[in-house]
Amino acid sequence: MLRKFRAIQSIEMTRLTIKNKPQQKGFSYVEVLVATTLIVIALLPAMNALQTGIMSADIHQALTVEHYARLKKMEELQAQPFSSLLAAADVAVNNTTATSFSDAAGTANRSLVYIALYDADANPFTVTDSNADNDNDLYTGNTSNLLWVKVVTEGSVQGLETLISR
């Protein structure tokens, strides 16, 4: 009986000990600070990635607008009579002078148009072949049957090129 009493007393003491221990309700200040710091450290790269994504969407939109402006200008040039393009090439003299088909200065997404006589070699992939004027320069041809046309957006390195024949 004494053993039973001691066993019950031991169980009661254990319960009292457990009840007397203060139970934590919530997080400590240090735990909150650590969690906040970890969240901030993790959010900074995520916010930078989001900002980069938004900027790239704006850049893509601007490049798309410029591309379609160049495409529109190229289609306008291909619709011109060959004689008009040939006259513009004669006035421009070389392939680095913008022609009168270029947009007016100050225009948004201004398209610059370059037109030159194209010196057709026997092999169009090399410049060193014998050619009509023997200067090995593709853009100083004396044949008036083939024109090189390039449309570039001002301030950009992107452009469209084509050959137009009579």
C-alpha positions in Angstrom: 0.0 0.0 0.0 2.9 2.3 0.8 4.3 1.6 -2.6 1.0 2.5 -4.2 0.8 5.7 -2.2 4.3 6.7 -3.1 3.7 6.0 -6.8 0.5 8.1 -6.7 2.4 10.8 -4.8 5.2 10.7 -7.4 2.7 11.1 -10.2 1.0 14.0 -8.5 4.4 15.7 -7.9 5.2 15.3 -11.5 1.9 16.9 -12.5 2.4 19.8 -10.2 5.9 20.3 -11.5 4.7 20.3 -15.1 1.9 22.7 -14.1 4.2 25.0 -12.3 6.6 25.4 -15.2 5.8 28.6 -17.1 4.6 27.8 -20.6 5.7 30.1 -23.4 2.9 31.7 -25.3 4.2 33.2 -28.5 7.7 34.0 -29.9 10.5 35.7 -28.1 11.8 39.1 -29.4 15.0 37.5 -30.7 13.0 34.9 -32.7 10.9 37.7 -34.3 14.1 39.7 -35.1 15.8 36.6 -36.7 12.6 35.8 -38.7 12.3 39.4 -39.9 15.9 39.5 -40.9 15.7 36.3 -42.9 12.5 37.5 -44.7 14.2 40.8 -45.6 17.3 39.1 -46.9 15.2 36.7 -49.0 12.9 39.5 -50.4 15.7 41.8 -51.7 16.8 39.5 -54.5 13.1 38.7 -55.3 12.3 42.4 -55.6 15.3 43.0 -57.8 14.3 40.2 -60.1 10.8 41.6 -60.3 12.2 45.0 -61.1 14.4 43.5 -63.9 11.4 41.7 -65.3 9.3 44.9 -65.5 12.2 46.8 -67.1 12.7 44.0 -69.7 9.0 44.2 -70.6 9.3 47.9 -71.3 12.5 47.4 -73.3 10.9 44.7 -75.3 8.0 46.9 -76.1 10.2 49.7 -77.3 12.3 47.4 -79.5 9.1 46.0 -81.0 7.8 49.4 -81.8 11.2 50.3 -83.4 11.2 47.1 -85.4 7.7 47.6 -86.9 8.6 51.2 -87.7 11.7 50.0 -89.7 9.5 47.3 -91.3 6.9 49.9 -92.4 9.6 52.1 -93.8 11.2 49.2 -95.7 7.8 48.3 -97.2 7.3 51.9 -98.3 10.7 51.9 -100.0 9.9 48.6 -101.8 6.7 50.2 -103.1 8.6 53.2 -104.6 9.4 53.2 -108.3 13.0 52.0 -108.9 13.8 55.3 -110.6 13.1 57.2 -107.4 15.4 54.9 -105.4 18.1 55.1 -108.1 17.9 58.9 -108.0 18.3 58.9 -104.2 21.3 56.6 -104.5 22.9 58.9 -106.9 22.4 61.9 -104.6 23.7 60.0 -101.6 26.9 59.0 -103.4 27.9 56.3 -100.8 26.4 53.8 -98.4 27.0 56.0 -95.3 25.0 59.0 -96.3 21.3 59.0 -95.3 18.9 59.6 -98.2 15.9 61.9 -98.5 13.7 58.9 -97.8 14.8 59.1 -94.1 12.3 60.5 -91.6 12.5 64.2 -90.6 14.9 65.1 -87.8 13.3 65.1 -84.4 10.8 62.4 -85.3 10.2 59.7 -82.7 11.8 56.4 -83.7 13.3 58.2 -86.7 14.2 55.8 -89.5 17.4 56.5 -91.5 17.4 55.2 -95.0 20.7 54.3 -96.8 20.6 53.5 -100.5 23.6 52.6 -102.7 24.3 50.9 -106.0 25.2 47.3 -105.4 28.3 46.0 -107.1 27.3 42.4 -108.0 30.2 40.1 -108.2 30.2 36.7 -109.7 30.2 35.3 -106.2 28.0 37.4 -103.9 29.7 36.0 -100.7 33.1 37.4 -101.4 34.4 40.9 -102.2 37.7 39.9 -103.7 36.1 38.5 -106.9 36.6 40.5 -110.1 33.7 42.9 -110.3 32.4 45.5 -112.8 34.5 48.5 -111.6 37.4 46.5 -110.2 37.5 48.3 -106.8 36.3 45.3 -104.7 33.8 47.5 -102.9 30.2 46.2 -103.0 28.7 49.7 -102.6 30.3 51.5 -105.5 28.9 49.6 -108.4 28.4 51.1 -111.8 25.5 48.8 -112.6 22.2 50.5 -112.1 20.1 47.3 -111.9 20.6 46.4 -108.3 20.3 48.7 -105.2 21.3 48.0 -101.6 18.7 49.5 -99.2 19.2 49.7 -95.4 16.8 51.1 -92.8 18.1 51.8 -89.3 16.4 53.4 -86.3 18.4 56.5 -85.3 20.5 55.8 -82.2 20.2 52.0 -82.6 22.4 49.4 -84.2 19.4 47.4 -85.4 18.3 47.7 -88.9 16.9 45.9 -92.0 18.8 45.4 -95.3 17.6 44.2 -98.7 18.5 44.3 -102.3 16.1 45.8 -104.8 16.4 45.1 -108.5 15.0 46.9 -111.5 
